[in-house]
Amino acid sequence: MRIILREDMENLGAAGEVVTVRDGYGRNYLLPRGLAALATEKDVAKLEHERRGIAVRSAKTAKELAGQVEKLSQVSVSLARATGEGDKLYGSSPTGTSPTRSRSRAWRSTPRRSSSTTRSRRWG
């Protein structure tokens, strides 16, 4: 049975791929749970069309993100914290001092979900 995956499956493949599975596995597990759809000729053609649209959107997003990277590369953030031997932090920094909370215009224009602040125990 040929199916189109709707979600990433560790043993089968990524979402949007056309894969072949045994009839019972597809009919009794994947299809009822909405994890896959039957791969008819019409659906496969539709999938190819959607892939082209996704590629265009991802190229546009990559271009926008490159612009934001350029803006953020010009921003310098300094946080004064007490460090110990080997530049290790004492405890942790409060969230109010993270770069995303700064008053910088570049950070304010960045969408909240696109920026990540990883906790670092080393500075330098």
SEZA-31838 format. One record per residue (C-alpha): x, y, z. Coordinates in Angstrom, 1 decimal. Layout:
SEZA-31838
<pt><x>X</x><y>Y</y><z>Z</z></pt>
...
END
This chain:
SEZA-31838
<pt><x>0.0</x><y>0.0</y><z>0.0</z></pt>
<pt><x>1.4</x><y>3.4</y><z>-1.0</z></pt>
<pt><x>0.7</x><y>6.2</y><z>1.5</z></pt>
<pt><x>1.6</x><y>9.9</y><z>2.0</z></pt>
<pt><x>2.9</x><y>10.6</y><z>5.5</z></pt>
<pt><x>1.2</x><y>13.5</y><z>7.3</z></pt>
<pt><x>3.7</x><y>13.5</y><z>10.2</z></pt>
<pt><x>7.3</x><y>12.6</y><z>10.7</z></pt>
<pt><x>7.6</x><y>8.9</y><z>11.5</z></pt>
<pt><x>10.9</x><y>7.6</y><z>12.9</z></pt>
<pt><x>10.8</x><y>4.3</y><z>11.1</z></pt>
<pt><x>9.1</x><y>5.4</y><z>7.9</z></pt>
<pt><x>10.2</x><y>8.9</y><z>6.9</z></pt>
<pt><x>9.4</x><y>12.6</y><z>7.0</z></pt>
<pt><x>6.0</x><y>14.2</y><z>6.5</z></pt>
<pt><x>5.1</x><y>14.6</y><z>2.9</z></pt>
<pt><x>7.0</x><y>11.5</y><z>1.7</z></pt>
<pt><x>5.3</x><y>8.8</y><z>-0.3</z></pt>
<pt><x>6.2</x><y>5.4</y><z>1.2</z></pt>
<pt><x>5.1</x><y>1.8</y><z>0.8</z></pt>
<pt><x>3.9</x><y>-0.1</y><z>3.8</z></pt>
<pt><x>2.1</x><y>-3.4</y><z>4.4</z></pt>
<pt><x>-1.6</x><y>-3.2</y><z>3.9</z></pt>
<pt><x>-2.6</x><y>-4.1</y><z>7.5</z></pt>
<pt><x>-0.2</x><y>-1.5</y><z>9.0</z></pt>
<pt><x>-1.5</x><y>1.3</y><z>6.8</z></pt>
<pt><x>-5.2</x><y>0.3</y><z>7.1</z></pt>
<pt><x>-5.3</x><y>-0.5</y><z>10.8</z></pt>
<pt><x>-2.8</x><y>1.9</y><z>12.3</z></pt>
<pt><x>-1.7</x><y>4.8</y><z>10.1</z></pt>
<pt><x>-4.9</x><y>5.8</y><z>8.3</z></pt>
<pt><x>-7.3</x><y>5.7</y><z>11.4</z></pt>
<pt><x>-4.9</x><y>7.8</y><z>13.4</z></pt>
<pt><x>-4.5</x><y>10.4</y><z>10.7</z></pt>
<pt><x>-0.8</x><y>9.8</y><z>10.4</z></pt>
<pt><x>-1.0</x><y>9.1</y><z>6.6</z></pt>
<pt><x>-3.3</x><y>9.4</y><z>3.6</z></pt>
<pt><x>-3.7</x><y>7.0</y><z>0.6</z></pt>
<pt><x>-1.4</x><y>7.9</y><z>-2.2</z></pt>
<pt><x>-3.5</x><y>8.1</y><z>-5.3</z></pt>
<pt><x>-2.3</x><y>9.7</y><z>-8.5</z></pt>
<pt><x>-4.3</x><y>12.8</y><z>-7.8</z></pt>
<pt><x>-2.9</x><y>13.1</y><z>-4.3</z></pt>
<pt><x>0.7</x><y>12.6</y><z>-5.4</z></pt>
<pt><x>0.3</x><y>15.4</y><z>-8.0</z></pt>
<pt><x>-1.2</x><y>17.6</y><z>-5.4</z></pt>
<pt><x>1.7</x><y>16.8</y><z>-3.0</z></pt>
<pt><x>4.2</x><y>17.8</y><z>-5.7</z></pt>
<pt><x>2.4</x><y>21.1</y><z>-6.2</z></pt>
<pt><x>2.4</x><y>21.8</y><z>-2.4</z></pt>
<pt><x>6.1</x><y>21.0</y><z>-2.2</z></pt>
<pt><x>6.8</x><y>23.7</y><z>-4.8</z></pt>
<pt><x>4.8</x><y>26.2</y><z>-2.7</z></pt>
<pt><x>6.6</x><y>25.1</y><z>0.4</z></pt>
<pt><x>10.0</x><y>25.6</y><z>-1.3</z></pt>
<pt><x>9.0</x><y>29.2</y><z>-2.4</z></pt>
<pt><x>7.8</x><y>30.0</y><z>1.2</z></pt>
<pt><x>11.0</x><y>28.6</y><z>2.8</z></pt>
<pt><x>13.2</x><y>30.6</y><z>0.4</z></pt>
<pt><x>11.3</x><y>33.8</y><z>1.3</z></pt>
<pt><x>11.6</x><y>33.0</y><z>5.0</z></pt>
<pt><x>15.4</x><y>32.3</y><z>4.6</z></pt>
<pt><x>15.8</x><y>35.7</y><z>2.9</z></pt>
<pt><x>13.9</x><y>37.5</y><z>5.7</z></pt>
<pt><x>16.0</x><y>35.7</y><z>8.4</z></pt>
<pt><x>19.2</x><y>36.6</y><z>6.6</z></pt>
<pt><x>18.2</x><y>40.3</y><z>6.9</z></pt>
<pt><x>17.5</x><y>39.8</y><z>10.6</z></pt>
<pt><x>20.9</x><y>38.1</y><z>11.1</z></pt>
<pt><x>22.5</x><y>41.1</y><z>9.4</z></pt>
<pt><x>20.7</x><y>43.5</y><z>11.8</z></pt>
<pt><x>21.5</x><y>41.4</y><z>14.9</z></pt>
<pt><x>25.2</x><y>41.0</y><z>14.0</z></pt>
<pt><x>25.6</x><y>44.7</y><z>14.4</z></pt>
<pt><x>24.2</x><y>44.6</y><z>18.0</z></pt>
<pt><x>26.5</x><y>44.2</y><z>20.9</z></pt>
<pt><x>25.2</x><y>43.1</y><z>24.3</z></pt>
<pt><x>27.3</x><y>43.1</y><z>27.5</z></pt>
<pt><x>26.1</x><y>41.6</y><z>30.8</z></pt>
<pt><x>28.1</x><y>42.1</y><z>33.9</z></pt>
<pt><x>28.0</x><y>39.0</y><z>36.1</z></pt>
<pt><x>30.3</x><y>37.6</y><z>38.8</z></pt>
<pt><x>32.3</x><y>34.7</y><z>37.6</z></pt>
<pt><x>34.6</x><y>32.2</y><z>39.3</z></pt>
<pt><x>37.6</x><y>30.3</y><z>38.3</z></pt>
<pt><x>37.7</x><y>29.5</y><z>34.6</z></pt>
<pt><x>34.9</x><y>32.1</y><z>33.8</z></pt>
<pt><x>32.2</x><y>29.9</y><z>35.3</z></pt>
<pt><x>29.1</x><y>31.7</y><z>36.5</z></pt>
<pt><x>27.9</x><y>31.7</y><z>40.1</z></pt>
<pt><x>24.3</x><y>30.5</y><z>40.1</z></pt>
<pt><x>22.3</x><y>31.7</y><z>37.2</z></pt>
<pt><x>21.4</x><y>35.0</y><z>35.5</z></pt>
<pt><x>17.9</x><y>36.4</y><z>36.1</z></pt>
<pt><x>15.7</x><y>36.4</y><z>33.0</z></pt>
<pt><x>15.4</x><y>40.2</y><z>33.1</z></pt>
<pt><x>19.0</x><y>40.4</y><z>32.0</z></pt>
<pt><x>18.7</x><y>38.3</y><z>28.9</z></pt>
<pt><x>19.4</x><y>39.9</y><z>25.5</z></pt>
<pt><x>15.8</x><y>39.5</y><z>24.4</z></pt>
<pt><x>14.7</x><y>41.7</y><z>27.3</z></pt>
<pt><x>17.0</x><y>44.6</y><z>26.3</z></pt>
<pt><x>15.8</x><y>47.8</y><z>25.0</z></pt>
<pt><x>17.6</x><y>47.5</y><z>21.7</z></pt>
<pt><x>15.5</x><y>48.1</y><z>18.6</z></pt>
<pt><x>17.0</x><y>45.2</y><z>16.8</z></pt>
<pt><x>15.9</x><y>42.8</y><z>19.5</z></pt>
<pt><x>12.4</x><y>44.4</y><z>19.7</z></pt>
<pt><x>11.8</x><y>43.8</y><z>16.0</z></pt>
<pt><x>12.7</x><y>40.2</y><z>16.3</z></pt>
<pt><x>9.7</x><y>37.8</y><z>16.7</z></pt>
<pt><x>9.7</x><y>36.3</y><z>20.2</z></pt>
<pt><x>9.6</x><y>32.7</y><z>19.0</z></pt>
<pt><x>12.4</x><y>33.1</y><z>16.5</z></pt>
<pt><x>15.0</x><y>34.1</y><z>19.1</z></pt>
<pt><x>16.4</x><y>31.7</y><z>21.6</z></pt>
<pt><x>18.6</x><y>32.3</y><z>24.6</z></pt>
<pt><x>20.5</x><y>29.3</y><z>25.7</z></pt>
<pt><x>21.8</x><y>29.2</y><z>29.2</z></pt>
<pt><x>25.5</x><y>29.2</y><z>29.3</z></pt>
<pt><x>27.7</x><y>28.4</y><z>32.2</z></pt>
<pt><x>30.8</x><y>29.9</y><z>30.5</z></pt>
<pt><x>31.5</x><y>33.4</y><z>29.3</z></pt>
<pt><x>34.0</x><y>34.6</y><z>26.9</z></pt>
END
